[in-house]
Amino acid sequence: MRRVHVKAIIELCLSAEILAEKLYRTASEKAGIPGHKAFWLEVSLDEQRHRTYWERLLVLAEKGALSNPFSDHAKTERELREMNRTIERMLAEEIDLRDPSKAILLAFRLESSMLNPAFPILFRLLRKEVGDISPEDDYGDHIRRFSKFVDDYLEKPELKIITGLLSQLWDHSTELATQFSEITTLRGMIPICANCKNIRDDKGYWNKIEYYLSKYANADFTHSLCPDCIEKLYPEIAKKMAK
């Protein structure tokens, strides 16, 4: 993986988290119902934790300690810049955050913009750099908070549909992150034992090469013998095959 542009990508992800946290804190301040106020505060704290993750990564990126997992980093950077511009335009709209339906719709628009696959990819691939703690661990809970808020306070079928779509988008993004991390693993340097040829995975466990490739390359194995091994192990059979 190349060490280029990762700092700019992390800065863009961090910027989006800061904007989201600010929106939710403002919504909490404007909410007139205690349950609404508590909900917006809770999701703002989620974003605060996510922001801390990006801030830690940014420190490492500034030291040149992070590799960039994206082969087309310029494309990823362009997408994230456009995402931030979209969020800024949303927040510039004159929306009354005291109206819970309008506030939740704005939040849904923001959350859907932030479900860019770059987020779960960086959650997954760089988590070890910050102590193996990642927003990926609780992002599903973050989305479910919106669903519970709609169920508890806003009995509107269309809003329930939107929360379901957000969950589907997150599942799709994490699936892409899984596929991406597997491809990246195969592209990179693979630690292999010089003697037994076992391969060490990203968690430090040693596995048979068949198991490793079955897991990361989706490949099945059938065993056979190459001509050299047939000659070594079964010389008589090798002679007959040579005739």
C-alpha positions in Angstrom: 0.0 0.0 0.0 1.3 3.5 -0.9 1.8 6.3 1.6 0.3 9.0 -0.5 -2.8 11.2 0.0 -4.0 9.2 3.0 -3.8 12.4 5.2 -6.1 14.3 2.9 -8.6 11.4 2.9 -8.6 11.2 6.7 -9.0 15.0 7.0 -12.2 14.8 4.8 -13.7 12.0 6.9 -12.9 13.9 10.0 -14.5 17.0 8.6 -17.8 15.1 7.9 -17.8 13.8 11.5 -17.4 17.2 12.9 -20.3 18.6 10.8 -22.5 15.7 11.9 -21.6 16.2 15.6 -22.3 19.9 15.4 -25.7 19.3 13.7 -26.8 16.8 16.4 -25.7 19.0 19.3 -27.7 21.9 17.8 -30.7 19.6 17.4 -30.4 18.5 21.0 -30.2 22.2 22.2 -33.3 23.1 20.2 -35.4 20.0 21.0 -38.4 20.8 23.3 -39.1 17.3 24.5 -36.7 15.6 27.0 -36.7 12.3 25.0 -35.9 14.1 21.8 -33.1 16.1 23.5 -31.6 12.9 24.9 -31.7 11.1 21.5 -29.9 14.0 19.7 -27.3 14.2 22.5 -26.7 10.4 22.3 -26.1 10.4 18.5 -23.8 13.5 18.9 -21.7 11.5 21.4 -21.5 8.7 18.8 -20.1 11.2 16.3 -17.7 12.5 19.0 -16.3 9.0 19.4 -16.0 8.6 15.7 -14.2 12.0 15.5 -11.7 10.8 18.0 -10.8 7.8 15.8 -10.1 10.1 12.8 -8.1 12.5 15.0 -5.9 9.6 16.1 -5.4 8.5 12.6 -4.6 12.0 11.5 -1.8 12.3 14.0 -0.3 9.0 12.6 -0.8 10.2 9.0 1.0 13.4 9.7 4.0 11.4 10.9 3.9 9.3 7.7 3.0 6.2 9.7 0.0 5.1 7.7 -0.3 3.4 4.3 -3.0 4.3 1.9 -5.2 1.3 1.0 -6.9 3.0 -2.0 -5.4 2.2 -5.4 -7.3 5.1 -6.9 -6.7 7.6 -4.1 -7.5 10.6 -6.3 -11.0 9.3 -7.0 -11.6 8.5 -3.3 -10.5 12.0 -2.4 -12.8 13.6 -5.0 -15.8 11.6 -3.8 -15.1 12.7 -0.2 -14.7 16.3 -1.1 -18.0 16.2 -2.9 -19.6 14.5 0.1 -18.4 17.3 2.4 -19.7 20.0 0.0 -23.1 18.2 -0.1 -23.2 18.1 3.7 -22.3 21.8 4.0 -25.1 22.7 1.5 -27.6 20.6 3.6 -26.6 22.4 6.8 -26.9 25.8 5.2 -30.6 25.2 4.5 -33.1 27.0 6.6 -34.5 24.0 8.5 -36.3 24.3 11.8 -34.6 21.7 14.0 -37.3 22.2 16.6 -39.5 20.2 14.3 -38.5 16.5 14.9 -39.7 15.3 11.5 -37.6 17.9 9.7 -34.7 17.4 11.9 -34.7 13.6 11.5 -35.0 13.9 7.7 -32.0 16.2 7.6 -30.1 13.6 9.8 -31.1 10.8 7.4 -29.7 12.8 4.4 -26.5 13.5 6.3 -26.1 9.9 7.4 -26.7 8.5 3.9 -24.1 10.9 2.5 -21.6 9.6 5.0 -22.1 5.9 4.1 -19.4 6.2 1.5 -17.5 2.9 1.4 -14.3 4.8 2.2 -15.5 5.1 5.8 -15.9 1.3 6.6 -12.7 0.5 4.5 -10.7 2.8 6.8 -12.5 1.6 9.9 -11.5 -1.9 8.9 -8.0 -1.6 7.6 -6.5 1.0 9.9 -8.2 0.0 13.2 -5.0 -1.7 14.5 -3.1 1.6 14.2 -5.3 3.1 17.0 -5.5 0.2 19.4 -7.9 -2.1 17.5 -10.9 0.1 18.4 -13.0 1.3 15.4 -16.3 3.0 14.8 -17.2 -0.1 12.8 -17.9 -1.9 16.1 -20.9 0.3 17.0 -22.0 2.0 13.8 -24.8 -0.4 13.4 -26.0 0.6 16.9 -25.7 4.3 15.8 -28.1 3.7 12.9 -30.5 1.6 15.1 -30.8 4.6 17.4 -32.5 6.5 14.6 -34.8 3.6 14.0 -35.8 3.5 17.7 -36.3 7.2 17.8 -38.7 7.0 14.8 -40.6 4.1 16.4 -40.9 5.8 19.8 -41.7 9.3 18.8 -42.5 9.6 15.0 -45.1 7.2 13.9 -44.6 7.8 10.2 -44.3 4.8 7.8 -42.1 6.7 5.4 -39.5 7.4 8.1 -39.4 3.8 9.0 -38.7 2.9 5.4 -35.8 5.4 5.4 -34.2 3.9 8.5 -34.4 0.5 6.9 -32.6 1.9 3.8 -29.9 3.3 6.0 -29.3 -0.1 7.5 -29.1 -1.7 4.1 -26.6 1.0 2.9 -24.4 0.3 5.9 -24.6 -3.5 5.4 -23.6 -2.9 1.7 -20.7 -0.6 2.6 -19.3 -3.1 5.2 -19.6 -5.9 2.6 -17.6 -3.8 0.2 -15.1 -3.1 2.9 -14.7 -6.9 3.6 -14.1 -7.6 -0.1 -11.7 -4.7 -0.3 -9.7 -5.8 2.7 -9.4 -9.3 1.4 -8.2 -8.1 -2.0 -5.7 -5.7 -0.3 -4.4 -8.6 1.8 -3.7 -10.7 -1.3 -2.1 -7.7 -3.1 0.3 -7.0 -0.2 3.2 -8.8 1.3 2.1 -12.2 2.7 4.2 -13.6 5.6 5.0 -17.3 4.8 7.1 -19.7 6.9 10.3 -20.6 5.1 10.1 -24.1 6.3 6.5 -25.4 6.5 5.0 -22.8 4.1 2.2 -21.9 6.6 0.9 -18.3 6.2 0.4 -15.8 9.0 -2.9 -13.9 8.8 -3.6 -10.3 9.9 -4.5 -11.5 13.5 -1.1 -13.2 13.9 -2.3 -16.8 13.5 -0.5 -19.3 11.3 -2.6 -21.2 8.8 -2.2 -23.8 6.1 -1.9 -22.2 2.7 -5.0 -24.0 1.6 -7.1 -22.5 4.4 -5.6 -19.0 3.9 -6.4 -18.9 0.1 -9.8 -20.5 0.7 -10.7 -17.7 3.1 -9.2 -14.7 1.2 -9.3 -15.8 -2.4 -12.6 -17.8 -2.3 -10.7 -20.8 -3.8 -11.3 -24.5 -3.3 -8.5 -27.1 -3.5 -8.2 -30.5 -5.0 -5.0 -32.4 -4.4 -2.7 -33.9 -7.0 1.0 -34.5 -7.6 3.3 -32.7 -9.9 5.6 -34.7 -12.2 8.7 -34.1 -10.0 7.0 -35.4 -6.9 5.6 -38.4 -8.7 9.1 -39.3 -9.9 10.4 -38.9 -6.3 7.7 -40.7 -4.5 6.5 -43.2 -7.1 9.4 -43.8 -9.5 7.8 -46.9 -11.1 4.6 -45.1 -11.9 6.6 -42.2 -13.3 8.4 -44.6 -15.6 5.1 -46.0 -16.9 3.8 -42.5 -17.4 6.9 -41.5 -19.4 6.4 -44.3 -21.9 
